[in-house]
Structures are given as structure tokens and as C-alpha cells.
Amino acid sequence: MADIQDPLGSIDVDTEQQEVLLAASQHNIQRLRQLIRANEKPENPVNVKDPETGYTPLHAAIAACEPDTEESADAQQLPNGVPNGEPTPALNAPSSVVDRGRDTVKFLLQEGAIWNDLDANNETPGCLARRLGLDELYDLLVDAGVRAEMLLNRLDGYEEIMDGEEESGEGAAGVEEKEVQEDQPQTEPEPGDSTNQNATESTEPAVSSSRYLQSNLSFQHDRLLDQDQNGVMMAWETDIMAKSTKALLPTTGLRVLNVGHGMGIVDNLFQAQQPSAHHIIEAHPDVVADMKSKGWHEKPGVKIHEGRWQDILPNLINEGETFDAIYYDTFAESYSDFREFFQEQVIGLLDPDGKWGFFNGMGADRQISYDVYQKVVEMDLLEAGFDVDWEEIKVPDLEGEWSGVRRKYWVVDNYRLPTCRYLD
């Protein structure tokens, strides 16, 4: 550690960290390799951070590929300014620089760099690459995120087996702590991923299924909030759910199962299609009470199941119930819960010619997370025997929707509506 004197006082600078960051910004893989091999600290040097910018070596390698936007704008007569978060065309980045940046990013990822670490501007390396219009580098980070999430999903299953057999061992040893705490894809639009929380947000109550089910809910005309002011469901989702309803129930007289009633948006839409059987599973007692006060138990073909789907669905399977359409929209459940739902339950409930869908809010508070989780769920669906079609839907401006809501759970521009069916 060097002590630099200046008129404002002394500044401690970790020269080893700065050397790694400098080598990354210069795309000097040989020097990076030397610094990594010479490292004697417990921390992985590929995940050091600049104290001022928060840049990791991945950020530094990508930032060094930034095109000269002023010259690009003059040459192309682009409008002044680019909307915050919008990709900037990499018009002036020499291909050789981008090539070296690509090779450096690949090297850093191979050495254990964290794909979604945040800098001082709350940007992951992928966010930075997207903003700079560096599509090739962005795709590298998406693929790295997919690999990390798939590995963690498999390790979760491995650890469950080890726990069940009461064997000893470290299980997930070697996985970076940051990655273990990674955001799990959320199938309900709750407050996004753990990596998108700043220091003040990290002190707020954690979102969990048990906390949610014990909380008092607030029913408002355009939203349903839990006691921590998390958005459980909001009216702006109606158009999306209407499209899901039409995809799943194209005609009248079909049998439908909905997991998670919430504000009743999708169930009202299902009722408009006059299903012959309409089963609804709802776990929160406040929502069940609200349903009964509105006479849902008296609607045509409706059967309300009070409790968690984990407890109810096995009984429906044992009773031989099957459905033409299934929809899944729960709150505060993990991706492992969702994966169990379609791997273990849907296959016992869905008619061979049936279709099912879910509210696709996984990682929707950050574009790279949304892109990563789409690929993760595609792979897991394929493994479970399902094909999925995606319909891209433009999401309207939601800036005025978040007043009184603890955190935005949706920031990406387009919703990807999934319709799933058995593989041929």
C-alpha cells in the first residue's frame, strides 16, 4: 500500500489493485496473468474494485473499448445526448480494440471474474457494455451469467441431496460468495435481484415467502402491496395478462388452473372465456378473504384452494385432475420453487394438448438479468420436456406507477410473454 501526500492529505492506494485494473484497461492479458499468478492475498485479484469508480477489471476492460462518441455524433449527425440506459452505437471503436477487449473479457471470466458485480454507478459490466453499444461484449456477459446461474442451480440440487443423506463435505466450496448471494430469477415481479440493491436498500426487510404470507396486505384500486410496500401485483400488468389469457384459453369451455390470485386480474380474464372448470390456488389469507367477499366461490366453475401450491397440487394430481391451461403467478418465491413447479407438478396436471404460462418478471429490474434468465428458463424447460414460444410486448412508460412502492420491479422496455407446451 503506497501513501501519497497531497495538499488535501494522504490517500492510501493499493498499487497491486491498480496494476490489475490498469492491465485490464490496456487489455494486457500477459500482465494480468502474471499479476494473478503472483497474488498471495485470499481475494481473487480479478474481482478487485477501484475505490472511486467501483470498476472491476471487467468494467475496466469494457470501458477501454468505449467509442469516441463526439466524433461519431459529428460524423453521423446523431442527436445530442442519448437516453440514460439506451445502447450507444459503437460506431468509432476500432475493431482491433474491441477484439482485444473481447479476449480480455473472456480471460477474466475464465479466471473467476464476477459477471454482475456493480460499480459506483450501479452498473454491471454487461450494463456498461450495453450502454456503450458493445453488443459482442454484452453477449459474452449474458452467456457468463447463464453459466453461473445454471451452475448454482445444479449446486443447489447437489447440496439438497447431501443434506438429505447427512453426508459431510463443503458442497459448494470454491463458488464465490458474491455469486452464492446472486439474485434468483423471480417469477413474480417482486423487487428484483440482490445485486441491484444499494447500501440503503440492503438494510430493508428481505422479501421471502414466509414473511409475505404473514404480512398484512394493502388492497388499492391499482395495486396490491405487502406490509413492506413491495408491489405484489399492479394494474399495469393487465394488458400483459390479457394476452396470456388469449394464448392459453383461445376458446370457451376449457379447464384452467391459476396459481396465485392476487388482485384477480388474470382470473377475471379467465372467467370472461367461460371455462368449464376454473381452479384457483391462493396462499395468502388476506387474498382469500378478499376473494370470498367478492363472491369468487360462487362464480361458475370456480373452485378455490386455500394454501400453498406445494401442498395442494400433489393432491390434485392424485385425484386425477387435468387442465387445458395453467398459469403461474406467485410472489416471493425462488427460481428453485418455480423449477419444481414445472418439473414436478405441471407434467402431472397439464392435458397432452394443453398450454401453460407464467408471469415473466425474472430479473426485470435489469436488462442483462432479464436476458440471462430467459436463457436459463429455456434450458430448464427443455430439460423438463417443454417447448416455449416468446412474444415480445412493448411495456408502456411506468415512471408514474411507482409512487408509494418500495422499489421498481420493472425497468426493461419489453415484456417477453411465454407460452409453453409439451415437446412434440
C-alpha positions, 0 to 999 in steps of 0.5 A, a space after each residue: 500500500 503506497 501513501 501519497 501526500 497531497 495538499 488535501 492529505 494522504 490517500 492510501 492506494 493499493 498499487 497491486 489493485 491498480 496494476 490489475 485494473 490498469 492491465 485490464 484497461 490496456 487489455 494486457 492479458 500477459 500482465 494480468 496473468 502474471 499479476 494473478 499468478 503472483 497474488 498471495 492475498 485470499 481475494 481473487 485479484 480479478 474481482 478487485 474494485 477501484 475505490 472511486 469508480 467501483 470498476 472491476 477489471 471487467 468494467 475496466 476492460 469494457 470501458 477501454 473499448 468505449 467509442 469516441 462518441 463526439 466524433 461519431 455524433 459529428 460524423 453521423 449527425 446523431 442527436 445530442 445526448 442519448 437516453 440514460 440506459 439506451 445502447 450507444 452505437 459503437 460506431 468509432 471503436 476500432 475493431 482491433 480494440 474491441 477484439 482485444 477487449 473481447 479476449 480480455 473479457 473472456 480471460 477474466 471470466 475464465 479466471 473467476 471474474 464476477 459477471 454482475 458485480 456493480 460499480 459506483 454507478 450501479 452498473 454491471 459490466 454487461 450494463 456498461 457494455 450495453 450502454 456503450 453499444 458493445 453488443 459482442 461484449 454484452 453477449 459474452 456477459 449474458 452467456 457468463 451469467 447463464 453459466 453461473 446461474 445454471 451452475 448454482 442451480 445444479 449446486 443447489 440440487 447437489 447440496 439438497 441431496 447431501 443434506 438429505 443423506 447427512 453426508 459431510 463435505 463443503 458442497 459448494 466450496 470454491 463458488 464465490 460468495 458474491 455469486 452464492 448471494 446472486 439474485 434468483 430469477 423471480 417469477 413474480 415481479 417482486 423487487 428484483 435481484 440482490 445485486 441491484 440493491 444499494 447500501 440503503 436498500 440492503 438494510 430493508 426487510 428481505 422479501 421471502 415467502 414466509 414473511 409475505 404470507 404473514 404480512 398484512 396486505 394493502 388492497 388499492 384500486 391499482 395495486 396490491 402491496 405487502 406490509 413492506 410496500 413491495 408491489 405484489 401485483 399492479 394494474 399495469 400488468 393487465 394488458 400483459 395478462 390479457 394476452 396470456 389469457 388469449 394464448 392459453 384459453 383461445 376458446 370457451 369451455 376449457 379447464 384452467 388452473 391459476 396459481 396465485 390470485 392476487 388482485 384477480 386480474 388474470 382470473 377475471 380474464 379467465 372467467 370472461 372465456 367461460 371455462 368449464 372448470 376454473 381452479 384457483 390456488 391462493 396462499 395468502 389469507 388476506 387474498 382469500 378473504 378478499 376473494 370470498 367477499 367478492 363472491 369468487 366461490 360462487 362464480 361458475 366453475 370456480 373452485 378455490 384452494 386455500 394454501 400453498 401450491 406445494 401442498 395442494 397440487 400433489 393432491 390434485 394430481 392424485 385425484 386425477 385432475 387435468 387442465 387445458 391451461 395453467 398459469 403461474 403467478 406467485 410472489 416471493 418465491 425462488 427460481 428453485 420453487 418455480 423449477 419444481 413447479 414445472 418439473 414436478 407438478 405441471 407434467 402431472 396436471 397439464 392435458 397432452 394438448 394443453 398450454 401453460 404460462 407464467 408471469 415473466 418478471 425474472 430479473 426485470 429490474 435489469 436488462 442483462 438479468 432479464 436476458 440471462 434468465 430467459 436463457 436459463 428458463 429455456 434450458 430448464 424447460 427443455 430439460 423438463 420436456 417443454 417447448 416455449 414460444 416468446 412474444 415480445 410486448 412493448 411495456 408502456 412508460 411506468 415512471 408514474 406507477 411507482 409512487 408509494 412502492 418500495 422499489 421498481 420491479 420493472 425497468 426493461 422496455 419489453 415484456 417477453 410473454 411465454 407460452 409453453 407446451 409439451 415437446 412434440 
